[in-house]
Amino acid sequence: MKRRQILTATAVATAATLGTAATASAAPGNGEHTPPGLAKKDTLAWAAGGVIEIGSAVAGGGHHTEQDYPTPMSEEIYRETLGREVTSLSAENQMKWDYLRPDRETFDFEDADEIMDFAQQHGQVVRGHTLLWHAQNPTWLEEGDFSADELRDLLKEHIDTVVGRYRGRIQQWDVVNEIFTDEGELRLNDNIWLRELGPGILADAFRWTRAADPDALLFFNDYNVDGVSAKSDAYYALITELLAEGVPIDGFSTQGHLSLRYDFPEDITENLQRFADLGLETAITELDVRMDLEEGATPTEQQLEQQADYYRRMTEAALSVEGCNSLTLWGFPDVYSWVPGTFEGEGAATVLWDDYTRKPAYYAVQDALAEASGRAGHPALRR
């Protein structure tokens, strides 16, 4: 085991491609395999053709630490798939406060550094996730007896240290994450930063992040803001106000956690476009599509078809908005998905089965990317 890199706060402040690629199947493990020579091109990354960054969350941390499977990045097939399928990586949990800050005086960068090194080795960009959030904060922070000045200093120290460490290596940062309720109200009760420091801390966070890395694109990020709603309206009003004050905001992103229980957000293009019209970049950052599924059950043909339709339409929406330059799937395969542990009775939310064969949803994303990049007719994508 490699030595865990532990730095005190004081100190830091001063693969090979798989030989085969499975064809579409309606059940895990079914389908023939394409010849090895096509594997390098028969991928989401190749289909995208540079028209958009196609990404994945890097599974690890969070619920994964309590599961009876190995750390995803320790599995060769996971690393190989991650390395060849996407052009962008996001840490699922490994860059959140509770992972980076085990105690007040310590920064632990081992897992985050592994992701950064992996991305560099594979020519991938990285989205940093996340700096200011109400959840997954360490107990010492949430239950500490800190004054407002001390909390402000802690947040600035965290941003200076983390963003500064990866200066020039992060394409986009989710600076502020999930600050509004679905009704469009600020989370003043459960967000320690807003509760103790007030809404003004949001502008400070963006300014501190810009100073720590002038080249990174700085985003607001949230769920249930796919379409026009009270929640997305609240972001539109806040961002408009902050931009007028000169706050360095570069982007707005919707996570894209969808469920077959609900209708597809038909107005997602309209919603993203209005933020683009403010001069912002936009992104879909955490796309998955969950479905009702009893434990041990296999999705039906109809469920798989509807899921594929949702994935295709989200991909097409991202591709249709000028300035939407990043589309990230929230991980693959299903075995590493956060969904079953968070949404009881739902699952099968990703584009790959547990054995890494491809669902119809995978091909829906691939086809939409290929059509946009002009690669739809290439032999490598003929099935």
N, C-alpha and C positions, 0 to 999 in steps of 0.2 A: 504494500500500500504506500502510495506516495505521501510524503510529509505534508500534513495540513498546514496551509499558510495562514498564520495568525499574526495580525499586526495590531499593536495598540493604537488607540485613537490619537494619542500624542504623536506617535511615530509617523502615522500616515498623513496627519495634518500638516507637519513641517516637511471509402475507403475504397479501398477497392470497390468497384461496383459489383452488385450481385450478378450472377451469371444468367439469371432468368427474370422475366417480369410476367406476372400472372395476367391473364385476360379476365374480362368481366365475368362475374358469377353471381348467382342469386343465393348462394349458400357458401359458407366458409370452405376454402380449399378446393372448390370445383374449378374446372377450366383447364385448358392446355396452357403451355408456356411458349412464349415467343423465342426465337433463336437468340443466343447470347450476344451476337453482334449488334442487336438492336437495343439492348438494355440501356446503353448510355443515352440514346436519343428518345426512347420511349418513357419519358418522365415529365412531370409537371414543369420542372425547370426548363427543359428544352422546349416544351410546347409554348411556354410564355414568351420565349424569343426576345427577352429584354424589354417588352412593352410594359411590364409591371413586375415588381418584386413579389414572388410567390413564396410564402413563408410557412413555418411551422413553429409551434411552441416546442421547447425542449423539455420533455417530461422529467420531473424530479422535484423533491421537496413536497410540502403540503401533505395530501392524503397518501402519497406514494411511500412515505416513511412508515406507514402503518400497514401496508399491504404485504402479502406473503410472496411477492415476486422480487427479482433482483432490481437494483437500480437500473433504470432504462439505459443510461449511457454506458453501462458495463456490458450490455449485450451487443455483440458484433453486428447482428442483423439490424438492430435498431440504428446503430451508428452508420452503417452502410446506406440504409434507406434515407436517413436524415441527410447524409452527405450528398446524395445524388439527386434527390427529389425536389429540393427547394433552394432558393437563392437568398433567403432571409431567415434568421432565427430570433426567437423571443424566449427568454427564460420564463418558464411557467411559474416558478416560485423562487428561483435561486438568486434573484436580485431584489427581493422584497426585504423589508426591514428585519423581520424575524429571522431570516437566514443570514443576512450580512452583519447583524448586530446582536450576537448572543449575550453580551452584557455591555454595560455603559462604556467600558474602556477598550472594547475589542471590536475589530473588524475581521470577519472571516470571508476571504475572497476565493477560497479553493474552488467551489462549484461554479461560481460566476466566471472565474478565470478559465476553467475548462471549456465552457461554452465559447468564450471569446477566442481561445486558441483554436478550437475546432472550426469556428467560422473562418478564421484567417487561413487555416490549412485548406479549406474547401472553397475559398473565394466568395464567401457569403457575407452579407451585411447583417447587422444586429439591431434589433429594437430593444431599448432599455425599458424595463417594466418593474417597478414603478417607484416614484420618489415620495409623493404625498398621497396617503390613502388612509381610510378609516380602519381597514382590516389588516390582519397579519402583522400587527405591530408587536414587538416583544413585551412581555409582562412588565419588565423593569421600566419600560417607557410608559405604558398605559397606567400602571399603578404607582409610579414614582411621584414623589412630592416635589414637583418642579414648579418654579415660578414661571411667569410668562416670559421673562427675559431668558431664563435658562432653556425653556422649550424652543424659543426662537433660535438661540445659539446652537442647540442640538440639531435642529433641522438644517441650518446653514452648514454646520460642520459635516453633516451627512451628505448633503448635496456636493459640497466642495470636495469631499474625499472620494465619493463614489463616482461622480461624473468626471472629476479630475483624473481619476485613475484610468478611465477609459477614454480620455479626451482624444478626439480624432478617430475613434474606432467604433463609435455608436452612430448609426444613421439617424435614428429617431428615439426620443425619450418620451415616455408617458410621464410627464412631469406631475400632472394632477389627475387622479383617478377616482371616479365615482363620487362626486361631491353633491349630487342632487338626488332626491327621492323621485319616484315615478310621478309624483304630483308637481314636481318642479320646485320643491323647497330645498334649501341648503340643509345638509346633514349637520345641524348645529349640535345635536345631542351626542351622536356616536362617533363623530370625527374629532379627535383630540386637538388637531391643529386649528380647526374652525372654532371649536368650542372655547378654547383657551386663548387663541390669538386673534380671532375675528377674520372676516373675509379678506382683509388686506393682505393676509399671509400668502394668498394665491399669487398675487402679482410679485411678491418678494421671491417666491419659489421659482417663477419663470426667470426673473432677473438674475438670481443666483446661478441657475442652471446655464443661462446664456454666458455668464462670465466664466463659468467653469469649463465650458466647451462651446466656443463661438460657432462651430460648424455643425453641431447636431440640430436637427429639426425638433421643435418643442411642441408637444401635443397635450390637449385635453382628451381623456378617454373614458368611455362609459358603456354600460349595457342598456338595453331597451331605449336606445336612441337611434334605431335604424330608420324610422319614419318620422314624420312631423307629429309632434306630441307636446304635451306640457313640459316634459323633461327636456326634449331637444330644443324647444322654444326657450327654456331657461338658459341653456348653454348659448344659444344664439344671442340672446340679450346680454349675457355676461361677457361673452367674447367681444361683441361689438363695443361694449363700454371699455373693456380693457385695452383693446386695440386703439381706441381714441385717446387713451392715456399713454400710449407708447409702450405698452407692455409687450415684450418679445414673444408673441405666440405665433407659431408657424402652422399648426394643424389641429384638426378636430377628427376624432376617430370613433366609430361605432364598433363595438366588440363583435356583434353578430351571433350571439348565442340564441339559436332558434329552436323551436319545438314543433313537431307535427300536430301538437294539440291546438296550435294557433295558426291563423292564416298567415300567408307570406306578407311581409311589409311592402305593399305595392308602391308606396311613395318613397322608397329608399333613395332612388335616383334624385328625385326632387329635393329631398332633405340634404343629401350630400352636396348637391349643386348649389344650394343657397349658402353653404359654408364656403364652397369654392369661390362663389361670387364675392366673398369678403376678402379674397386674395389668399386664402388658406389652402394648404394641402389637406387632403382627406385620406382616410385609410379604413379598411376593415381589418380588425386586429386579432379577433379570437373566434373565428367562424367554426361552429359545429352545429349539427342538426340532430337533436335527440328525438326519440320516439318512445311511446308506451311499449314496455317490454318486460314481461315477467322473467324472473331470474331463471336462466337456463334456456329460455325460449329463443327461437330463431325469427328474425324479422320476416314478415310476409312480402310477397312480390309487390303488393300495392304500397307497403311502407317504403320499400327500397326505391320504388319508382318516384314516390312523392319526395323522399329525401333527396334523390338525385336532382329533381326539379328545383328544389330550394337551393341546393348548392350551385347549380348552373345559373340560376337567376341572380344570386348574390355575386357570383363571379362576373356576370354580364353587367351588373350595376356598377361594380368597381371599375370595369373597363370603359364604361360609358361616360364617366365623369372626368373631365380634364383636371389633372392635378391629383387624382386618386392613384397614387403610385405604389401602394403596398396592400397586398391581400394575404392575410395570415390565417392558416387553419390551426385550430386549437388542438394540435397534436394528432398522432396516429401511432399505433393501431388502437382498437377499442379497449384492449386490456389496460392501457395506460390513461384512459380518459377519466377526467374528474367527474363526469356526469352521474354514473350510478351511485357514487358516494354522496352526491349533493342533491339529486332529484330522485327521490324514491319511486321505483316503478318505471323509470325511464333509462334508456341506454342506447347502445349501438350508434353513437353520435358522430363517429369519425368516418374517413373515406377508405380505411383498410380494415380487413378482418384481423383477428388475433394472429393468424399465421402469415400476415403481411400480403395476402392476396387482395385484389382490388374489388371494391364494391362498385355498383353502378354510379355512385356518387363521385368516385375518383374519376371515372371517364367523363362525367358531366363537367367537372372542373377542367379536365384536360382538353376536352373538345372546345369549350368556350375560350380557353387560352389560345389554342391553336388557331381557331377562327380569327381571333383578333390579331394574331402575329403573322397570319398568312401561311401557317404551316399545316393547315388542316389536310392538305392533299399529299403530304410527305409519306413515303412508304413506311416509315417507322411508326406512324400513327394509324395505319390501316389495319383494322381488326376483322 
